[in-house]
Amino acid sequence: MQAGLTLSLTRDADEIRDAQRLRHRVFIDEMGADGAGGTGLETDVFDRNCDHLVLRDPTRPDLGAVATLRLGAGTRYTEQEFDLSALHASGRSLAEAGRACLHPDYRGGLAGMLLFKGLVSVLRERGIGLAVGTASFRGADVTPHLPALRRLNHEALAPAELRPVAHGTGAVAITGTAPPAAMIGVPALIKTYLRAGAWVGAGAFVDRDFNTVDVCMVLDMTRVKLPARTR
């Protein structure tokens, strides 16, 4: 069930733990990321300095958070994988959104759109011009993801003046073309961002600790298009 979902922006410790439990379920249990044993929480040093969007279903209190993402003023996490020099040079205010995930029962529907709408609302309230963050394909082998990555490069590559570029030992250049049908391989959360007007950066990054292939999403607040059903 997805009607009646409630969204909060929080730094409350109990609510953040609910978000971290969902992240553990998705990133560690489901996707195979490395994680601290026995805690049931997926945490890192950035959590304490971020605000957290937490989506709940009042009809399923046992689940805790059913979707979450975190929002920070810095870009240090993303810059571990992507060079953001072009965005910093733009002179526009920049925020970082990350650790977005959805409970399996809430994917491909209203939950993802509500989470994104909440993000946009906070960014607008704070006068943020640009937001960046990584989004993931499951599995650290880039080969099966190449058709979708090539199609993303064709359809949604950020303009040069706002384009992140994958860097470091995990960076992979994306070249070649793929047919429109390759979009079927793009995760639902990335498609939500794209429908709202987001771009992707150049290249991808293989994160073996998280067992993912990451792309960098760029959201220019001047071109955001919210789905009609969430306005």
Secondary structure, 3 states (H helix, E strand, C coil): CCCCCEEEEECCHHHHHHHHHHHHHHHHHHCCCCCCCCCCCCCCCCHHHCEEEEEECCCCHHHCEEEEEEEECCCHHHHCCEECHHHHHCCCCEEEEEEEEECHHHCCCHHHHHHHHHHHHHHHHCCCCEEEEEEEEECCCCHHHHHHHHHHHHHHECCHHHCCEECCCCEECCCCCCCHHHHHHCCHHHHHHHHCCCEECECEEEECCCCEEEEEEEEEHHHCCCCHHHC
